[in-house]
Amino acid sequence: MFSREFLTQIAHQHQLSPDQERVFLLRFAEDQDYEDIAEQVETSKGACLKRMGQVYKKFGIEGGTRGKESELRAFLDQRWVQHRASALPGLEMNLGSQTARGADSQVLSEISSAIAAVSSAAMVSRKVAIFFGDRQPDERLLDPLKRAIARAGHQIILAGDHPQSGEKGLAQLQEELQACDRLLLLLSGQSAFSDLLIEEVRLAREVRETRKDGTPDMFAIRINWPTDSPVSYDLRVLLQGVPQREWRSPTDTPAIVSEVLQAIATGRFPRQVAVESAVISALTPTWESADGRPLPFAGPELPEGQVDLASPFYVNRTPIEERCYEMILQPGALIRIKAPRQMGKTSLMARILNHAANHGYRPVHLSFHLADKGVFASLDKFLQWFCAYIGQQLQLPNQLPEYWDDFLGSNVNCKAYFEEYLLPEINTPLALCLDEVDRVFQHPDIADDFFGLLRAWHEESKRREIWKKLRLVVVHSTEVYIPMNINQSPFNVGLPIELPEFTPNLVQDLAQRYGINWCETDVNRLMNMVGGHPFLVRLALYHIARQDITLETLLKTAPTEAGFYNDHLRRHLWNLEQHPALARAMKEVVFSPNPVRLPSEQAFKLHSMGLVKFQGNEVVERCDLYRQYFRNRLDE
C-alpha cells in the first residue's frame, strides 16, 4: 500500500473532490473493498464505484471498466518509486492484501531488501507481462510479486485483466506483448494444462520471433508444482529453454521476488536454474497426474496430452497398433499418422517409438513446433537445423561444415549428411518420428523440397542397404492441401493411419477402467454430447470417477462457461477469432441443418482442429457440444 500522506498529495494534484478523495484513499491507502468503503462513507456500493469512475477520468484513464484499477495502480507505483527513491533501503513494506498482512514480518523485511538491492537497476523501467491462463495463482505469491515489481519501477500487464476472447481482447494482448520486455509465467498444477495458457504462450513466442532483440525474455515460476513434474505436451514444447523456479510456500517468496527482480533488470536469472526440456520421452514412463500421485494404483488419470506408456487408460484401436508395430520393424518403413488435435496421435507415436526401442532401434522424436520462425527463412537453413537436431539427439558431434557444400545444393547436402555420417555412425536402425509436420505445410517452397527428399529416401531404401536403416513416422493433423508431384510426395506411400473416434464399446470399456459401472444408455448419453472424441470422453470419465460431477450435471453444463470443457472450448474460440474466415465457416456449419460444402482449405483446417468431420465432400460439426457452444458464441 501507499502512505496516506503520499496519496493525499496525489489527490490534491489531480483536484479530486472531497467525496472522490475519500473513496480514493480508502481504496488505495487502506486497500478496502467497495462494500467496506460504502459502509464507512454511508452510501451505496454503486455510488462508490461511480465516484471511482470520476477519479479515473481525473487521472486521464479512459476506456472500458476492466483494467482501469491496474492502470491507476501502475501510475501510482511509478510515482511512489520516485517519491521514495532516496529512502528505498529503509522502506517499511506493507503488501496490502489480507494474506500478506498475516505473513511473517521477516518475509516482508526480506522482500523490502530485495527491492532495495535492485533499485538502481530498476531505474530502467521494464514492461512485464504475467501470464497464468484462466487459473488464478496463489495470492501469497502473486500479490507480493505484483507489488514488488511495480515498486521497483516496472509496469505490469496481467493477462487476466484482458478479455479472454474476442478480436478486441486478442488485438490488445498482441499490442501489449509487442511492447513487453519480460514475460513471467505462473504455473500451477491446473494452469500447466490450460489450453488458454498454451495459446497465450504460443502468441508470446510468435511475437518474440518477430523482434530483432529476441524479447520478451521468458521466465517461469512453478507454484507448488515441482520442476520434475510434467506439463502438457504443447506447453512443454513452448517452454523449451525457459528458466524455471519452484515456489512451495510463503517462505520462498523473498528469494523468488529477489531473483525475479534481477531477471527483469538483466534479462536472466542470477544463478543456474532448471530448464524445461522440450524432448518428449517416449521411452521412460512419466506419470502425468496433476497432483503427482503414482498411477494407476491411486485412482483416475487426468487426460492431459500423451497417455503414459504404462497407463491402464490407453485405449487400443485394434488393429492400428499391431499394424504400426509390425511396419516399424520393416526395412525402410514409412508410417503416416493423420488425425485432428487431441485424438491420440502423440500417444500412438510414443508407443511406436517404444516398440522400436525394445527391438534395439535408436528412437528420435522431432516436433517441428521446436523450430523457431527463422529456421524457415530458407530451405538451406531448415535442412541444416533438421540435420543438426537429429545429430544432437543421437549424441553425435555436429559435422555440418564438413558435409555442406554450397555448390551441391541443400537437398544433396542433407542426403549426404544422413548417408555418409548419421546412419553409418549408429549400429542399429534409426526410428525417426517427425511430429507436427503441419507447420512445414505453411512454407510451400520448403515443403515441396523437404517432402520430396523424404520420398526419395524411402525409395532409396528399396535398393540400398544404408537407407534400409531409416524407419520414418510422419505425424500431422490436416490434409496435405499443398500441391505436390504425386511421384515426389511421401503422403501416398507407406502405411497410412487415420485415428478414428472411440466406439460405444471402447467408451464403455474405458468407463470400467475408471471404475464407472455404466449401462449402454449412459454411454449413449455422453456420446450424444461429445461423440467418440478421445479427449472429451476421457475428461468426462475422469471427473465423474472422482465424483466431481454427475453425468446429468456434466451434460447440462458442458456447452457453457461453467462446464469442465470451458478451457477446451475457449481455446478453440480463441483460434477461430484469430482467423475470421474460419470463424465464418464454422458458424455456417453449426447453424446449418444439413452438411455444408466449404472451400477445401477451410474444411481441412477445421477438420485438423477437430471441430468438424467429413461426410463425403461436405462437413458437419464433430459433436453436439461444438454445435451448442459455437451457435451461442459465434452468433454474438
Backbone torsions as a table, in degrees:
resi	resn	phi	psi	omega
1	MET	NA	164.3	178.1
2	PHE	-100.7	156.1	178.1
3	SER	-68.8	151.1	-179.8
4	ARG	-65.3	-36.5	-179.8
5	GLU	-64.3	-42.5	179.6
6	PHE	-62.0	-46.1	-177.8
7	LEU	-69.1	-33.9	177.2
8	THR	-62.7	-42.5	177.9
9	GLN	-60.7	-44.4	179.2
10	ILE	-63.9	-40.8	-179.7
11	ALA	-61.5	-41.9	179.6
12	HIS	-67.5	-37.3	178.6
13	GLN	-62.4	-31.8	-178.1
14	HIS	-101.8	12.0	171.5
15	GLN	55.9	48.9	175.1
16	LEU	-75.9	143.8	175.6
17	SER	-72.1	163.6	179.5
18	PRO	-54.8	-43.3	179.8
19	ASP	-65.2	-41.4	179.3
20	GLN	-66.4	-40.8	-178.8
21	GLU	-63.7	-38.8	-177.6
22	ARG	-64.8	-45.3	178.1
23	VAL	-64.7	-41.8	-179.5
24	PHE	-59.4	-44.5	-177.9
25	LEU	-70.0	-41.6	179.4
26	LEU	-63.8	-35.3	-179.1
27	ARG	-74.7	-45.0	-170.9
28	PHE	-101.7	-22.5	177.1
29	ALA	-90.8	-32.9	-177.3
30	GLU	-114.9	-2.8	175.0
31	ASP	57.1	38.0	180.0
32	GLN	-85.7	150.1	175.0
33	ASP	-80.9	169.1	-170.6
34	TYR	-71.6	-23.9	175.5
35	GLU	-65.3	-45.3	180.0
36	ASP	-67.7	-37.8	178.5
37	ILE	-62.2	-45.2	-179.4
38	ALA	-59.2	-39.1	179.9
39	GLU	-65.9	-40.3	-178.1
40	GLN	-69.6	-39.9	-177.1
41	VAL	-91.4	2.5	175.1
42	GLU	57.7	53.3	174.7
43	THR	-146.7	-171.2	-178.3
44	SER	-90.0	161.8	175.6
45	LYS	-61.7	-40.0	179.9
46	GLY	-60.9	-38.9	178.8
47	ALA	-66.3	-37.5	177.5
48	CYS	-64.0	-43.0	179.3
49	LEU	-64.6	-36.3	178.4
50	LYS	-65.0	-41.5	178.6
51	ARG	-64.2	-38.4	177.7
52	MET	-66.5	-33.9	175.2
53	GLY	-60.5	-38.7	177.0
54	GLN	-68.8	-33.7	176.8
55	VAL	-63.3	-46.0	180.0
56	TYR	-57.2	-41.6	-179.5
57	LYS	-62.8	-39.3	-179.6
58	LYS	-70.1	-20.8	174.7
59	PHE	-92.0	4.6	178.3
60	GLY	74.9	22.9	-179.7
61	ILE	-99.6	109.6	-176.9
62	GLU	-111.0	-176.8	174.7
63	GLY	96.9	-160.8	-176.4
64	GLY	-69.8	169.7	-176.3
65	THR	-67.2	-40.3	-172.7
66	ARG	-67.0	133.9	175.0
67	GLY	89.1	-8.8	-178.0
68	LYS	-63.6	-44.5	-178.0
69	GLU	-64.2	-40.3	178.8
70	SER	-63.1	-38.4	179.4
71	GLU	-66.2	-41.1	178.8
72	LEU	-67.3	-41.7	177.9
73	ARG	-61.2	-40.6	179.6
74	ALA	-61.4	-41.4	178.0
75	PHE	-62.8	-45.9	-179.0
76	LEU	-65.1	-37.2	179.0
77	ASP	-61.6	-43.0	179.4
78	GLN	-63.2	-44.4	178.7
79	ARG	-64.7	-35.8	-179.6
80	TRP	-66.3	-40.3	177.7
81	VAL	-60.8	-44.5	178.7
82	GLN	-63.7	-39.8	-177.3
83	HIS	-66.8	-38.1	-174.6
84	ARG	-108.8	11.5	-174.1
85	ALA	-54.1	-43.4	-176.4
86	SER	-71.0	-25.0	-176.5
87	ALA	-105.6	10.8	-172.8
88	LEU	-57.3	-41.4	-178.6
89	PRO	-58.2	-26.0	-178.8
90	GLY	-102.2	15.0	-175.6
91	LEU	-59.9	128.7	172.3
92	GLU	-91.0	105.9	-167.9
93	MET	-91.2	120.7	174.5
94	ASN	-115.3	115.3	-169.7
95	LEU	-80.8	-9.1	166.9
96	GLY	95.4	-47.8	-173.0
97	SER	-75.9	161.6	179.0
98	GLN	-60.7	-38.8	-179.8
99	THR	-64.2	-44.7	-176.9
100	ALA	-65.9	-34.4	-178.4
101	ARG	-62.0	-27.7	-179.2
102	GLY	-91.4	1.9	-177.4
103	ALA	-73.9	160.4	178.8
104	ASP	-63.2	136.4	-177.0
105	SER	-62.8	-30.0	178.4
106	GLN	-64.0	-38.2	178.0
107	VAL	-61.8	-46.2	-179.9
108	LEU	-62.8	-38.9	179.9
109	SER	-63.8	-41.0	-179.3
110	GLU	-67.5	-37.1	177.9
111	ILE	-65.1	-42.5	177.8
112	SER	-60.0	-40.5	178.5
113	SER	-65.3	-36.0	179.2
114	ALA	-61.9	-41.0	178.5
115	ILE	-65.6	-42.1	-179.3
116	ALA	-62.9	-36.7	-176.4
117	ALA	-64.9	-27.3	-178.1
118	VAL	-111.7	14.4	-174.0
119	SER	-60.6	-37.7	-179.0
120	SER	-69.8	-41.2	178.4
121	ALA	-66.3	-30.8	-175.0
122	ALA	-74.5	-6.7	177.2
123	MET	-62.6	-20.7	169.4
124	VAL	-87.1	105.5	-175.1
125	SER	-74.2	130.8	177.8
126	ARG	-109.8	155.2	172.7
127	LYS	-102.8	119.8	-171.9
128	VAL	-116.1	122.8	175.0
129	ALA	-96.6	136.2	176.6
130	ILE	-116.6	118.6	-178.2
131	PHE	-112.6	139.6	174.3
132	PHE	-150.3	21.5	179.9
133	GLY	64.6	-142.7	179.9
134	ASP	-108.0	20.4	178.4
135	ARG	-111.6	109.1	-177.7
136	GLN	-64.0	122.6	-179.0
137	PRO	-74.4	172.7	-178.7
138	ASP	-59.6	121.3	-177.6
139	GLU	-65.4	-20.4	179.1
140	ARG	-68.0	-18.1	171.7
141	LEU	-105.0	-45.6	-173.6
142	LEU	-60.6	-45.6	-174.8
143	ASP	-65.1	-52.7	178.1
144	PRO	-65.2	-30.2	179.3
145	LEU	-66.5	-45.7	178.8
146	LYS	-60.4	-46.3	-175.3
147	ARG	-69.6	-37.1	178.8
148	ALA	-66.4	-41.1	179.2
149	ILE	-63.8	-44.5	-179.0
150	ALA	-65.5	-42.6	-176.6
151	ARG	-74.9	-13.8	172.2
152	ALA	-84.3	3.1	173.5
153	GLY	97.6	11.7	-177.5
154	HIS	-102.8	157.9	175.8
155	GLN	-95.1	146.2	-176.5
156	ILE	-119.0	135.8	169.6
157	ILE	-115.6	117.9	175.3
158	LEU	-98.2	120.1	-180.0
159	ALA	-58.1	-32.0	-179.8
160	GLY	-67.6	-13.0	179.0
161	ASP	-80.6	-8.3	-175.3
162	HIS	-107.0	155.4	173.7
163	PRO	-57.7	137.6	-176.7
164	GLN	-83.2	-7.3	177.6
165	SER	-148.9	173.3	-178.6
166	GLY	97.5	144.8	-177.1
167	GLU	-61.6	-36.7	-178.7
168	LYS	-65.2	-45.8	179.2
169	GLY	-63.5	-40.8	179.0
170	LEU	-65.4	-44.3	-179.9
171	ALA	-62.8	-39.3	179.3
172	GLN	-64.2	-43.0	179.7
173	LEU	-64.3	-42.9	178.0
174	GLN	-61.8	-42.8	-179.1
175	GLU	-62.2	-42.9	-177.5
176	GLU	-73.5	-32.8	175.9
177	LEU	-65.4	-33.6	178.7
178	GLN	-61.7	-32.4	-178.6
179	ALA	-95.1	-0.7	-173.5
180	CYS	-81.7	141.6	178.3
181	ASP	-98.2	-33.6	-176.2
182	ARG	-135.9	148.8	176.7
183	LEU	-129.2	120.8	179.9
184	LEU	-110.3	122.7	179.3
185	LEU	-101.8	128.7	175.7
186	LEU	-106.7	109.1	-174.5
187	LEU	-106.3	128.7	172.8
188	SER	-120.8	178.6	179.6
189	GLY	-60.4	-24.7	179.4
190	GLN	-92.4	-47.2	-175.9
191	SER	-67.8	-23.5	-179.9
192	ALA	-64.0	-13.5	177.7
193	PHE	-121.9	20.4	-179.6
194	SER	-80.0	123.1	176.9
195	ASP	-61.5	-36.4	-178.8
196	LEU	-65.9	-43.1	177.7
197	LEU	-61.7	-39.8	178.4
198	ILE	-57.5	-44.4	-179.3
199	GLU	-69.0	-36.3	177.4
200	GLU	-63.2	-43.7	-179.2
201	VAL	-69.7	-37.8	177.5
202	ARG	-61.1	-41.7	178.9
203	LEU	-64.6	-40.9	179.0
204	ALA	-62.9	-40.0	179.1
205	ARG	-66.8	-37.8	177.9
206	GLU	-63.1	-41.2	177.2
207	VAL	-62.5	-43.7	-178.6
208	ARG	-60.5	-38.1	-177.7
209	GLU	-70.6	-19.4	-179.1
210	THR	-91.5	-8.1	-176.0
211	ARG	-103.0	132.5	-174.6
212	LYS	-64.9	-29.3	-177.6
213	ASP	-85.7	0.5	176.2
214	GLY	71.5	16.9	177.4
215	THR	-96.9	160.6	7.0
216	PRO	-78.5	140.2	170.7
217	ASP	-67.3	138.6	-174.2
218	MET	-113.2	139.0	175.8
219	PHE	-138.0	155.6	-178.9
220	ALA	-133.9	139.7	173.3
221	ILE	-116.3	123.6	176.4
222	ARG	-93.0	117.9	-175.5
223	ILE	-95.7	109.0	-175.3
224	ASN	50.5	40.3	-175.4
225	TRP	-144.1	91.0	-170.8
226	PRO	-53.8	150.5	-176.9
227	THR	-65.8	-18.6	177.7
228	ASP	-93.4	3.8	174.9
229	SER	-82.9	151.5	-176.2
230	PRO	-80.0	159.8	166.3
231	VAL	-119.9	174.0	-179.0
232	SER	-63.1	156.7	-178.3
233	TYR	-55.2	-49.4	-176.9
234	ASP	-63.0	-45.4	-177.7
235	LEU	-67.7	-35.7	179.2
236	ARG	-60.6	-41.3	178.0
237	VAL	-64.3	-42.9	-177.8
238	LEU	-68.7	-23.5	-177.7
239	LEU	-91.6	12.9	179.1
240	GLN	-53.7	123.4	176.5
241	GLY	76.7	5.2	-177.9
242	VAL	-84.1	121.3	177.8
243	PRO	-63.6	145.1	-175.5
244	GLN	-135.4	152.8	174.4
245	ARG	-130.1	158.4	178.3
246	GLU	-118.3	130.2	176.1
247	TRP	-111.8	125.4	-177.8
248	ARG	-109.6	-31.1	-176.5
249	SER	-162.1	170.8	179.5
250	PRO	-56.8	-22.6	178.1
251	THR	-66.9	-20.1	176.9
252	ASP	-83.3	-12.1	-171.7
253	THR	-59.8	-46.9	-178.5
254	PRO	-57.6	-44.5	-179.1
255	ALA	-65.0	-41.7	179.6
256	ILE	-63.8	-47.2	180.0
257	VAL	-58.8	-45.7	-178.7
258	SER	-59.7	-46.5	-177.1
259	GLU	-71.2	-35.8	176.8
260	VAL	-64.1	-43.9	179.2
261	LEU	-61.8	-39.7	177.6
262	GLN	-68.0	-37.7	178.3
263	ALA	-65.2	-39.4	178.0
264	ILE	-63.2	-41.4	-177.1
265	ALA	-71.8	-37.5	-171.4
266	THR	-108.7	-17.6	-177.1
267	GLY	90.6	4.1	178.7
268	ARG	-154.2	153.2	175.8
269	PHE	-69.6	150.9	-173.4
270	PRO	-72.8	-13.6	179.3
271	ARG	-142.6	168.8	-178.0
272	GLN	-61.5	134.4	-177.4
273	VAL	-131.7	167.2	176.4
274	ALA	-66.5	142.0	177.9
275	VAL	-123.1	131.0	-178.7
276	GLU	-65.2	124.4	176.6
277	SER	-76.6	139.1	-179.1
278	ALA	-92.1	-6.5	-176.9
279	VAL	-85.3	123.1	180.0
280	ILE	-85.3	117.1	-179.1
281	SER	-74.2	121.5	178.0
282	ALA	-97.7	-1.8	-170.1
283	LEU	-111.9	-36.4	-177.5
284	THR	-100.7	117.9	-180.0
285	PRO	-58.5	131.6	175.3
286	THR	-129.8	115.1	-176.7
287	TRP	-63.5	136.0	-173.7
288	GLU	-109.9	30.4	178.6
289	SER	-75.9	138.8	-176.7
290	ALA	-66.0	-24.6	-177.9
291	ASP	-108.4	12.3	173.4
292	GLY	78.4	8.7	-178.8
293	ARG	-72.7	146.8	175.3
294	PRO	-68.8	139.2	179.7
295	LEU	-121.6	154.0	8.5
296	PRO	-90.9	4.4	-169.1
297	PHE	-70.4	-22.7	-172.7
298	ALA	-96.1	2.9	176.1
299	GLY	128.5	-164.4	-175.2
300	PRO	-60.5	151.2	-178.9
301	GLU	-106.3	127.0	179.0
302	LEU	-69.7	125.2	178.1
303	PRO	-74.3	118.7	-174.2
304	GLU	-154.0	60.3	179.0
305	GLY	99.4	-142.1	-176.5
306	GLN	-57.6	130.5	175.3
307	VAL	-80.3	126.2	-175.6
308	ASP	-54.8	147.7	-178.0
309	LEU	-58.6	-34.4	-177.4
310	ALA	-94.2	5.0	-174.9
311	SER	-72.0	138.5	174.9
312	PRO	-79.6	-1.5	-175.3
313	PHE	-100.2	5.1	174.1
314	TYR	-76.0	132.8	-177.0
315	VAL	-104.8	116.4	174.9
316	ASN	-74.0	131.0	175.6
317	ARG	-106.7	76.7	-176.5
318	THR	-55.9	137.4	5.7
319	PRO	-100.7	24.3	-172.1
320	ILE	-59.8	-51.7	-177.0
321	GLU	-60.0	-45.6	-177.7
322	GLU	-61.1	-40.0	-179.8
323	ARG	-66.9	-40.0	179.0
324	CYS	-66.7	-42.3	179.5
325	TYR	-62.1	-38.8	179.0
326	GLU	-68.8	-42.3	-175.9
327	MET	-68.1	-40.1	-174.3
328	ILE	-63.2	-20.3	180.0
329	LEU	-88.0	-3.0	-179.2
330	GLN	-85.4	139.1	177.9
331	PRO	-55.8	131.7	178.3
332	GLY	68.1	25.3	-174.8
333	ALA	-61.8	148.2	173.2
334	LEU	-139.2	117.9	178.3
335	ILE	-116.1	131.1	179.6
336	ARG	-115.8	113.9	-179.4
337	ILE	-106.6	122.2	-180.0
338	LYS	-129.1	129.4	176.3
339	ALA	-168.9	154.4	176.0
340	PRO	-63.1	171.5	179.5
341	ARG	-60.4	142.2	175.3
342	GLN	65.3	28.9	176.3
343	MET	-101.4	-3.9	175.5
344	GLY	110.3	15.8	-178.2
345	LYS	-62.4	-47.0	-176.4
346	THR	-64.8	-38.3	179.9
347	SER	-66.4	-40.6	176.9
348	LEU	-66.6	-44.2	179.0
349	MET	-56.4	-44.6	-179.5
350	ALA	-60.8	-38.3	-179.2
351	ARG	-71.8	-34.3	176.4
352	ILE	-65.7	-46.1	179.0
353	LEU	-64.8	-37.5	177.8
354	ASN	-64.0	-41.5	178.5
355	HIS	-62.6	-42.0	178.4
356	ALA	-63.9	-42.4	179.8
357	ALA	-63.0	-37.7	178.6
358	ASN	-64.7	-18.8	176.7
359	HIS	-101.3	16.5	173.8
360	GLY	88.2	7.8	-179.5
361	TYR	-79.9	160.4	172.8
362	ARG	-94.0	109.4	-179.1
363	PRO	-87.8	134.9	174.8
364	VAL	-133.5	127.8	177.2
365	HIS	-110.1	126.6	177.8
366	LEU	-125.5	117.5	174.3
367	SER	-99.8	127.3	-179.1
368	PHE	-72.5	-6.5	171.4
369	HIS	-69.6	-15.5	177.8
370	LEU	-74.9	-19.0	-175.5
371	ALA	-76.8	126.6	173.6
372	ASP	-66.2	161.3	-179.5
373	LYS	-57.9	-35.5	-179.0
374	GLY	-64.8	-22.4	178.8
375	VAL	-61.5	-29.2	-177.1
376	PHE	-91.6	15.8	-179.3
377	ALA	-66.2	-32.4	179.8
378	SER	-156.4	161.2	177.5
379	LEU	-61.4	-41.2	-178.0
380	ASP	-61.1	-46.4	-179.7
381	LYS	-65.8	-39.9	-179.9
382	PHE	-62.5	-48.2	-177.1
383	LEU	-69.8	-32.0	175.0
384	GLN	-66.3	-42.6	176.5
385	TRP	-61.0	-43.5	179.6
386	PHE	-57.3	-49.7	-179.1
387	CYS	-65.9	-43.9	-177.6
388	ALA	-63.6	-40.5	-178.4
389	TYR	-64.9	-45.7	-178.3
390	ILE	-66.2	-39.8	175.8
391	GLY	-60.3	-40.7	178.3
392	GLN	-61.9	-43.7	-180.0
393	GLN	-66.4	-27.4	176.8
394	LEU	-87.1	1.2	179.6
395	GLN	60.3	42.7	177.5
396	LEU	-110.8	144.8	178.2
397	PRO	-61.9	148.8	177.6
398	ASN	-74.2	116.8	-179.5
399	GLN	-117.4	23.8	-176.4
400	LEU	-56.6	-42.1	-179.4
401	PRO	-59.2	-27.5	-178.1
402	GLU	-77.1	-22.9	-172.7
403	TYR	-115.0	-6.5	-174.1
404	TRP	-99.2	113.2	-179.0
405	ASP	-118.1	115.2	-175.9
406	ASP	-57.9	-28.4	-177.1
407	PHE	-74.6	-22.9	-174.9
408	LEU	-87.5	-22.3	-179.8
409	GLY	94.9	157.3	-172.6
410	SER	-64.7	-43.9	-177.4
411	ASN	-61.9	-45.6	-179.7
412	VAL	-64.5	-40.9	179.8
413	ASN	-63.5	-43.5	179.8
414	CYS	-64.1	-44.3	178.4
415	LYS	-60.1	-43.3	179.8
416	ALA	-63.9	-37.8	-178.6
417	TYR	-63.1	-40.4	176.1
418	PHE	-71.8	-48.1	-170.9
419	GLU	-70.9	-36.5	-173.8
420	GLU	-103.4	-13.3	-176.5
421	TYR	-128.3	-64.9	-172.0
422	LEU	-63.3	-52.2	-176.8
423	LEU	-67.6	-42.1	177.7
424	PRO	-65.4	-26.8	-176.1
425	GLU	-74.7	-17.8	178.8
426	ILE	-107.0	145.6	-173.8
427	ASN	-91.5	-6.9	-177.1
428	THR	-127.0	166.8	177.1
429	PRO	-60.4	152.1	177.5
430	LEU	-102.9	118.0	174.0
431	ALA	-95.8	103.7	-173.4
432	LEU	-108.2	116.3	178.3
433	CYS	-103.6	122.2	177.6
434	LEU	-103.4	107.5	-173.9
435	ASP	-103.6	151.9	178.3
436	GLU	57.5	42.3	-179.7
437	VAL	-70.3	-7.6	174.7
438	ASP	-55.1	-31.5	-178.4
439	ARG	-65.5	-30.4	178.1
440	VAL	-70.2	-31.7	179.3
441	PHE	-57.7	-27.2	-177.7
442	GLN	-71.3	-7.3	-179.0
443	HIS	-126.2	79.0	-172.0
444	PRO	-54.1	-37.7	-178.9
445	ASP	-63.4	-39.9	178.1
446	ILE	-75.1	-42.4	-176.9
447	ALA	-58.8	-42.5	-177.2
448	ASP	-58.7	-47.7	180.0
449	ASP	-72.1	-43.0	-174.9
450	PHE	-65.8	-47.4	-179.2
451	PHE	-70.1	-31.2	172.8
452	GLY	-62.9	-36.1	177.5
453	LEU	-65.1	-43.9	177.8
454	LEU	-60.6	-41.6	178.6
455	ARG	-63.7	-41.1	179.6
456	ALA	-62.8	-41.2	178.4
457	TRP	-63.1	-40.5	178.8
458	HIS	-62.0	-41.5	179.2
459	GLU	-68.8	-36.6	178.2
460	GLU	-60.5	-31.8	-177.0
461	SER	-65.6	-16.5	-179.4
462	LYS	-80.0	-13.2	-176.6
463	ARG	-135.1	-8.0	-178.4
464	ARG	-129.5	132.3	-174.4
465	GLU	-62.4	-39.1	-175.2
466	ILE	-60.4	-34.5	-177.9
467	TRP	-84.0	-10.6	174.2
468	LYS	-69.3	-18.1	-179.9
469	LYS	-74.4	-17.1	-177.1
470	LEU	-91.8	121.9	176.9
471	ARG	-117.1	119.2	-172.9
472	LEU	-105.1	138.0	168.8
473	VAL	-124.9	120.6	-178.2
474	VAL	-113.1	123.0	-174.2
475	VAL	-119.1	127.5	178.9
476	HIS	-151.0	162.4	-175.3
477	SER	-99.4	-33.1	-170.8
478	THR	-111.1	166.0	172.4
479	GLU	-65.3	152.8	177.6
480	VAL	-83.0	93.4	-175.5
481	TYR	-94.5	-1.6	175.6
482	ILE	-78.8	143.3	-179.9
483	PRO	-70.0	128.7	179.1
484	MET	-139.4	145.6	173.9
485	ASN	-62.7	126.8	-175.2
486	ILE	-59.5	-27.4	-179.5
487	ASN	-87.2	-4.4	-179.7
488	GLN	-118.6	5.7	-177.3
489	SER	-97.3	135.7	174.1
490	PRO	-82.8	-0.3	-173.7
491	PHE	-93.4	9.8	174.2
492	ASN	-129.3	18.4	175.4
493	VAL	-131.8	173.0	179.4
494	GLY	76.4	-165.0	-178.0
495	LEU	-96.0	113.3	178.0
496	PRO	-86.8	132.9	178.5
497	ILE	-125.7	121.1	171.7
498	GLU	-115.1	119.9	-176.1
499	LEU	-77.9	121.1	179.2
500	PRO	-85.0	169.1	172.6
501	GLU	-71.5	165.0	175.3
502	PHE	-67.6	142.9	173.3
503	THR	-86.3	165.4	176.8
504	PRO	-56.2	-37.6	178.8
505	ASN	-64.2	-39.9	178.8
506	LEU	-67.3	-38.5	178.5
507	VAL	-64.4	-42.1	179.7
508	GLN	-66.1	-39.2	177.8
509	ASP	-64.2	-42.1	179.5
510	LEU	-66.2	-38.8	177.5
511	ALA	-59.7	-39.7	178.8
512	GLN	-65.1	-36.4	178.1
513	ARG	-64.8	-31.1	176.1
514	TYR	-81.8	1.7	179.7
515	GLY	79.8	22.8	-179.1
516	ILE	-106.3	121.5	-178.3
517	ASN	-95.1	89.5	-176.0
518	TRP	-102.8	147.0	171.6
519	CYS	-92.0	175.9	-178.3
520	GLU	-60.6	-35.1	-179.5
521	THR	-63.7	-42.7	179.2
522	ASP	-62.3	-43.4	178.7
523	VAL	-59.9	-45.2	-178.3
524	ASN	-65.3	-36.3	179.3
525	ARG	-63.4	-44.5	177.7
526	LEU	-64.7	-44.2	-176.6
527	MET	-70.4	-25.0	173.9
528	ASN	-64.6	-25.3	179.1
529	MET	-90.8	-48.4	-171.8
530	VAL	-114.1	2.8	-177.7
531	GLY	66.0	-147.5	177.6
532	GLY	-107.1	24.9	-179.7
533	HIS	-60.4	116.6	-173.1
534	PRO	-55.1	-46.9	-177.2
535	PHE	-66.3	-45.1	-177.7
536	LEU	-65.3	-38.2	177.7
537	VAL	-65.5	-48.0	-177.1
538	ARG	-64.2	-38.3	179.7
539	LEU	-64.1	-40.6	178.1
540	ALA	-63.7	-47.0	-177.8
541	LEU	-64.9	-36.3	179.6
542	TYR	-60.4	-50.8	-176.2
543	HIS	-71.3	-32.9	177.2
544	ILE	-69.1	-41.2	179.4
545	ALA	-63.9	-34.2	177.9
546	ARG	-80.2	-2.2	-178.0
547	GLN	62.0	29.8	173.0
548	ASP	-72.8	-24.8	-173.4
549	ILE	-161.9	156.3	173.9
550	THR	-94.3	163.9	178.4
551	LEU	-61.1	-39.6	-178.3
552	GLU	-62.0	-46.6	-179.4
553	THR	-68.1	-39.2	179.4
554	LEU	-59.8	-44.9	-178.9
555	LEU	-66.6	-33.7	-179.4
556	LYS	-70.4	-38.5	-174.7
557	THR	-97.9	-7.8	-172.8
558	ALA	-50.1	-48.2	-176.1
559	PRO	-88.3	18.4	-177.5
560	THR	-114.9	168.1	177.7
561	GLU	-69.0	-14.6	-179.4
562	ALA	-88.4	-7.0	-174.9
563	GLY	-86.1	170.0	-179.3
564	PHE	-71.1	-13.5	-179.6
565	TYR	-94.0	6.1	-171.9
566	ASN	-59.7	-40.7	-179.0
567	ASP	-65.4	-43.7	178.3
568	HIS	-61.4	-44.9	-177.7
569	LEU	-69.7	-39.2	-178.9
570	ARG	-68.2	-31.6	176.3
571	ARG	-66.2	-42.4	176.5
572	HIS	-61.7	-41.8	179.9
573	LEU	-63.9	-42.2	177.1
574	TRP	-55.2	-49.3	-178.2
575	ASN	-63.3	-41.3	179.5
576	LEU	-63.9	-39.6	-177.4
577	GLU	-70.1	-19.3	173.8
578	GLN	-79.1	-14.9	-178.8
579	HIS	-132.4	83.7	-174.0
580	PRO	-54.1	-34.1	179.7
581	ALA	-64.3	-39.2	177.5
582	LEU	-68.9	-37.6	178.2
583	ALA	-61.9	-43.0	178.7
584	ARG	-65.0	-39.1	179.1
585	ALA	-64.9	-42.5	179.4
586	MET	-66.0	-37.4	177.5
587	LYS	-62.2	-41.7	178.4
588	GLU	-61.0	-39.7	-178.2
589	VAL	-66.0	-48.3	-172.7
590	VAL	-74.3	-20.8	179.2
591	PHE	-95.5	-5.5	-179.4
592	SER	-90.1	134.9	177.4
593	PRO	-77.1	-10.5	-177.2
594	ASN	-124.4	161.2	174.1
595	PRO	-55.3	147.2	-174.1
596	VAL	-116.1	138.9	174.7
597	ARG	-97.3	115.3	-178.9
598	LEU	-108.3	161.3	169.9
599	PRO	-54.1	142.5	-171.1
600	SER	-52.9	-46.7	-175.3
601	GLU	-65.2	-39.6	177.9
602	GLN	-65.3	-42.8	179.5
603	ALA	-62.2	-43.9	-179.8
604	PHE	-64.2	-40.8	-178.0
605	LYS	-68.8	-42.5	177.4
606	LEU	-64.5	-35.4	178.0
607	HIS	-68.0	-41.4	-179.8
608	SER	-65.3	-29.8	176.2
609	MET	-74.9	-13.5	-179.7
610	GLY	86.7	12.3	-174.7
611	LEU	-87.9	-25.8	-178.9
612	VAL	-132.0	165.4	171.9
613	LYS	-133.8	154.2	-176.2
614	PHE	-84.2	141.7	165.6
615	GLN	-126.6	94.3	-171.3
616	GLY	68.7	-126.3	177.8
617	ASN	-95.3	4.1	-178.8
618	GLU	-111.2	167.2	-177.6
619	VAL	-127.8	154.7	171.9
620	VAL	-134.6	162.6	176.9
621	GLU	-61.3	146.4	-174.8
622	ARG	-67.5	-32.6	-179.4
623	CYS	-156.6	166.8	-177.1
624	ASP	-67.4	-27.4	176.0
625	LEU	-55.6	-46.5	-179.4
626	TYR	-69.7	-36.6	179.8
627	ARG	-61.5	-48.4	-177.4
628	GLN	-67.5	-45.2	-175.4
629	TYR	-66.5	-48.6	-174.3
630	PHE	-77.2	-23.4	170.8
631	ARG	-61.0	-39.4	-178.4
632	ASN	-76.4	-45.2	-172.5
633	ARG	-82.0	-36.7	-178.3
634	LEU	-80.1	-9.3	178.9
635	ASP	-91.9	-2.9	-178.1
636	GLU	-75.8	NA	NA
